């Protein structure tokens, strides 16, 4: 169903190919895992298989690709779209309409499906992802996880023989992740599936084969999952590729005794009092939230998709309109009394979608932006930016447009921009989303070091393992309320 022979893909004005000399085959009905480091060519390979590269994103493509007998680079995009559906890392990148119903109908209209057949196919696709009640919802009201499931349903409604899924569970909570992979198990055989994924404990058993891409987009190994992993484990770990936790020597490590600084309980970094909030025309998202986060704390903010985590975090950072009821205080001061500049000096916010915070057209300038706003001397700006480029493995990309980076590189850049100015409170929405193993651990160690220096960290995550290994406290939201506030360690 899918094959590549000596495939090399190079984007314009980049020093090295994104994919180099890759050859593999995937028979019909199989599910293959495509694994590799951040920026290692996984998404580029997926885009080439669907013809998006080079039809819509220009790149030089050498070698051969076959998708159900078609060459995507030489076939009309409409024919490829009927054969292979792709789910992007960022679901918003694939949306074309305003409502859930219209989004699922959009693909069917383009396939010329008769109008009378559409409602049943739409309902069936929504049922497969557990989103039947969302038929009339507007897309901009969806949480990140909800948007991802709707994007998958839009693909399933078109019934393509090939599904290419680029980290489809990145924004899903643990239960939704299990449900998603249970859906994939039912789809095996009905579809040929190429899955890019980091949550390997939940999906490893589904794979018929695995492809490991190494640094520079070269094929490191391909074959039956367990045997291939065992035969190449040292090289795979060195390349920064995620592996099942029972084979990861870093998994389950407990924080050292001196991991956390003393808490300053007198004036909390954040105090939320009776916070109630609803978006215009919507039902309440936050329902009387009370929360106190001492200075120096490291909090994992957790809960199911749609529980209100991102909305609460945005209120902490002063990035939403005032709540209907209640208030937020930062370091003892009412948030409403602080100017935007004072808020930005106190708190840095890393969005779930990195592109939502980019403001320049060059990686180097993105890291320098907040420092220039604060009138740092140019020499200090240069030293700080060069340090951040090296720390986040972005030196080779300093002159690129941020929007042209891989999803993992975008995430690293978004975190780096918020670390540039040294705010006292750092809020991160899924900070390890899209990151390879080595970069994720390096980022979390950087957050741990900042916390030791006194920076208060609030981290939204669905990763229980990450919370256990790095957080001091776990706060759980459900239906807009705090339902758990557990000290993981003193």
Residue pairs with C-beta under 8 A, 6 or more apart in sequence:
1 26
1 27
1 28
1 29
1 30
1 67
1 68
1 161
1 162
1 192
2 25
2 26
2 49
2 66
2 67
2 68
2 162
2 192
2 194
3 24
3 25
3 26
3 64
3 65
3 66
4 22
4 23
4 24
4 45
4 49
4 63
4 64
4 65
4 66
5 23
5 63
5 64
5 65
6 21
6 22
6 23
6 62
6 63
6 64
7 19
7 21
7 22
7 23
7 45
7 48
7 61
7 62
7 63
7 64
7 65
8 17
8 19
8 20
8 21
8 22
8 61
8 62
8 63
9 17
9 18
9 19
9 41
9 44
9 45
9 48
9 53
9 59
9 60
9 61
9 62
9 217
10 16
10 17
10 18
10 59
10 60
11 18
11 44
11 58
11 59
11 60
11 404
12 58
12 59
12 60
14 400
15 396
16 216
17 216
17 217
18 41
18 44
18 59
18 217
19 41
19 44
19 45
19 48
19 213
19 217
20 41
20 216
20 217
20 218
21 63
21 218
21 219
22 41
22 45
22 63
22 213
22 217
22 218
22 219
23 63
23 219
24 211
24 219
24 222
26 32
26 192
26 194
26 209
27 192
28 161
28 192
29 188
29 189
29 190
29 191
29 192
30 188
30 192
30 193
30 208
30 209
31 184
31 188
31 192
31 193
31 194
31 195
31 206
31 207
31 208
32 193
32 194
32 195
32 207
32 208
32 209
32 210
32 211
33 195
33 196
33 197
33 200
33 203
33 204
33 207
33 209
33 210
33 211
33 225
34 42
34 45
34 46
34 194
34 195
34 196
34 210
34 211
34 213
35 42
35 196
35 197
35 200
35 210
35 211
35 212
35 213
35 236
35 241
35 242
36 42
36 212
36 213
36 214
36 217
36 220
36 239
36 241
36 436
37 213
37 214
37 215
37 239
37 240
37 241
37 408
37 436
37 437
37 438
37 439
38 240
38 406
38 407
38 408
38 409
38 411
38 412
38 434
38 435
38 436
38 439
39 393
39 405
39 406
39 408
39 409
40 213
40 214
40 215
40 216
40 217
40 239
40 436
41 213
41 216
41 217
42 166
42 196
42 213
43 89
43 166
43 196
43 406
43 407
44 53
44 59
44 217
44 406
45 213
45 217
46 86
46 164
46 166
46 194
46 196
47 53
47 57
47 86
48 54
48 59
48 61
48 65
48 72
48 73
49 65
49 67
49 72
49 84
49 164
49 194
50 67
50 72
50 80
50 81
50 84
50 86
50 164
51 72
51 73
51 75
51 77
51 80
52 77
52 86
53 59
53 61
54 60
54 61
54 73
55 73
55 77
56 77
61 73
64 71
65 71
65 72
65 73
67 80
67 83
67 84
67 162
68 83
68 84
68 161
68 162
70 79
70 80
70 83
72 80
72 84
78 110
81 107
81 110
81 158
81 160
82 111
82 158
82 160
83 160
83 161
83 162
84 160
84 161
84 162
84 163
84 164
85 155
85 156
85 158
85 160
85 162
85 163
85 164
86 94
86 155
86 164
86 165
86 166
87 94
87 148
87 151
87 152
87 155
87 163
87 164
87 165
87 166
87 168
88 94
88 151
88 166
89 166
89 167
89 170
89 407
89 434
90 353
90 355
90 407
91 144
91 147
91 148
91 150
91 151
91 171
92 139
92 147
92 353
94 151
94 154
95 103
95 139
95 147
95 151
96 103
96 106
97 103
97 105
97 106
97 139
98 138
98 139
98 140
99 136
99 137
99 138
99 139
100 126
100 131
100 134
100 135
100 136
100 137
100 138
100 139
100 142
100 150
101 122
101 135
101 136
103 139
103 150
103 154
104 121
104 122
104 125
104 126
104 150
104 153
104 154
104 157
105 118
105 122
106 154
107 154
107 155
107 157
107 158
108 117
108 118
108 121
108 122
108 157
108 158
111 158
113 121
121 157
121 159
122 135
122 157
123 132
123 135
124 156
124 157
125 153
125 154
125 156
125 157
126 132
126 134
126 135
126 153
128 153
128 156
128 183
128 186
129 149
129 150
129 152
129 153
129 156
129 179
129 180
129 183
130 149
130 176
130 179
131 146
131 149
131 150
131 153
134 142
134 146
134 150
139 147
139 150
141 279
141 282
142 150
143 171
143 305
143 306
143 310
144 171
144 305
144 310
144 352
144 353
144 430
145 171
145 172
145 173
145 176
145 305
145 306
146 305
146 306
147 171
148 168
148 169
148 170
148 171
148 172
149 172
149 176
149 180
152 165
152 168
152 180
155 163
156 187
160 191
161 191
161 192
162 191
162 192
162 193
162 194
163 187
163 191
163 192
163 193
163 194
164 193
164 194
165 193
165 194
165 195
165 196
165 197
166 196
166 407
167 196
167 197
167 198
167 407
167 434
168 180
168 195
168 197
169 176
169 177
169 180
169 181
169 197
169 199
169 202
170 198
170 430
170 433
170 434
171 305
171 352
171 430
171 433
171 462
172 180
172 305
172 462
173 303
173 304
173 305
173 462
174 462
174 464
175 304
176 304
176 305
177 199
177 202
177 462
178 202
181 202
181 203
181 206
184 193
184 195
184 203
184 206
185 206
187 193
188 206
195 203
195 206
195 207
197 203
198 242
200 242
200 243
200 244
200 245
201 244
201 245
204 225
204 244
207 225
208 224
208 225
209 222
209 223
209 224
209 225
209 228
210 221
210 222
210 223
210 224
210 225
210 228
210 229
211 219
211 221
211 222
212 219
212 220
212 221
212 222
212 228
212 232
212 236
212 239
212 241
213 219
213 220
214 220
214 235
214 239
215 239
220 232
220 235
220 236
220 239
221 228
221 231
221 232
221 235
221 236
222 228
229 236
229 243
229 244
229 247
233 243
233 247
236 243
237 243
237 248
237 249
237 437
239 436
240 436
240 437
240 438
240 439
241 436
241 437
242 248
242 436
242 437
243 437
245 251
245 252
245 465
248 437
250 437
250 441
251 465
252 465
252 468
252 469
253 469
254 468
254 469
255 448
255 469
255 470
255 489
258 452
259 448
259 451
259 452
260 296
260 298
260 451
260 452
260 472
260 489
261 296
261 451
261 452
261 453
261 454
262 296
263 294
263 295
263 296
263 297
264 294
264 295
264 296
265 294
267 295
267 331
267 332
268 292
268 293
268 294
268 295
268 329
268 331
268 332
269 293
269 294
269 295
269 296
269 297
269 330
269 331
269 424
269 425
269 456
270 291
270 292
270 293
270 316
270 328
270 329
270 330
270 425
270 456
270 458
271 291
271 292
271 293
271 328
271 329
271 332
272 289
272 290
272 291
272 292
272 312
272 315
272 316
272 326
272 327
272 328
272 329
273 290
273 326
273 327
273 328
273 329
274 288
274 289
274 290
274 325
274 326
274 327
275 286
275 288
275 289
275 290
275 312
275 315
275 323
275 325
275 326
275 327
275 328
276 284
276 286
276 287
276 288
276 289
276 323
276 324
276 325
276 326
277 284
277 285
277 286
277 311
277 315
277 320
277 323
277 324
278 284
278 285
278 324
279 285
284 480
285 308
285 311
285 480
286 308
286 311
286 312
286 315
286 323
286 480
287 479
287 480
287 481
288 325
288 326
288 481
289 308
289 312
289 326
289 477
289 480
289 481
289 482
290 482
291 312
291 475
291 482
291 485
293 299
293 456
293 458
294 456
295 331
295 424
295 454
295 456
296 451
296 454
296 456
297 456
297 457
297 472
297 473
298 447
298 448
298 451
298 456
298 457
298 459
298 470
298 471
298 472
298 473
299 457
299 458
299 459
299 471
299 472
299 473
299 474
299 475
300 459
300 461
300 466
300 467
300 470
300 471
300 473
300 474
300 475
300 488
301 309
301 312
301 313
301 458
301 459
301 460
301 461
301 475
301 477
302 309
302 460
302 461
302 462
302 464
302 467
302 474
302 475
302 476
302 477
303 309
303 476
303 477
303 478
303 483
304 478
307 477
307 478
307 479
307 480
308 477
308 479
308 480
309 429
309 460
309 477
310 352
310 429
310 460
311 320
312 477
313 349
313 427
313 429
313 458
313 460
314 320
314 349
315 323
315 328
315 335
316 328
316 330
316 347
316 425
316 427
316 458
317 343
317 347
317 349
317 427
318 328
318 330
318 335
318 338
318 340
318 343
318 347
319 349
322 336
327 334
327 335
327 336
328 334
328 335
329 335
330 338
330 343
330 346
330 347
330 425
331 346
331 424
331 425
335 343
338 346
344 370
344 423
345 374
345 421
345 423
346 423
346 424
346 425
347 423
347 424
347 425
347 426
347 427
348 418
348 419
348 421
348 423
348 425
348 426
348 427
349 357
349 418
349 427
349 428
349 429
350 357
350 414
350 415
350 418
350 426
350 427
350 428
350 429
350 431
351 357
351 414
351 429
352 429
352 430
352 433
352 460
354 402
354 407
354 410
354 411
354 413
354 414
355 402
355 403
355 410
357 414
357 417
358 366
358 402
358 403
358 410
358 413
358 414
359 366
359 369
360 366
360 369
360 402
361 401
361 402
362 398
362 399
362 400
362 401
362 402
363 389
363 394
363 397
363 398
363 399
363 400
363 401
363 402
363 405
363 413
364 385
364 389
364 398
364 399
366 402
366 413
366 417
367 384
367 385
367 388
367 389
367 413
367 416
367 417
367 420
368 381
368 384
368 385
368 420
369 417
370 417
370 420
370 421
371 380
371 381
371 384
371 385
371 420
371 421
372 381
374 421
376 384
384 420
385 420
386 395
388 394
388 416
388 419
388 420
389 395
389 398
389 416
391 416
391 442
391 446
392 412
392 413
392 415
392 416
392 439
392 443
393 412
393 439
394 409
394 412
394 413
394 416
397 405
397 409
402 410
402 413
403 410
405 413
406 434
407 434
408 434
408 435
408 436
408 439
410 434
411 431
411 432
411 433
411 434
411 435
412 435
412 439
412 443
415 428
415 431
415 443
418 426
418 428
419 426
419 446
419 450
422 455
423 455
424 454
424 455
424 456
425 455
425 456
425 458
426 447
426 450
426 455
426 456
426 457
426 458
427 458
427 459
427 460
428 447
428 457
428 458
428 459
428 460
429 460
430 460
430 461
430 462
431 443
431 444
431 447
431 459
431 461
432 440
432 443
432 444
432 461
432 463
432 466
435 443
444 466
444 469
444 470
447 457
447 459
447 470
448 470
450 457
451 457
459 466
459 467
459 470
459 471
461 467
467 474
467 488
468 488
471 488
472 487
472 488
472 489
472 490
473 485
473 486
473 487
473 488
474 484
474 485
474 486
474 488
475 482
475 484
475 485
475 486
476 482
476 483
476 484
476 485
476 486
477 483
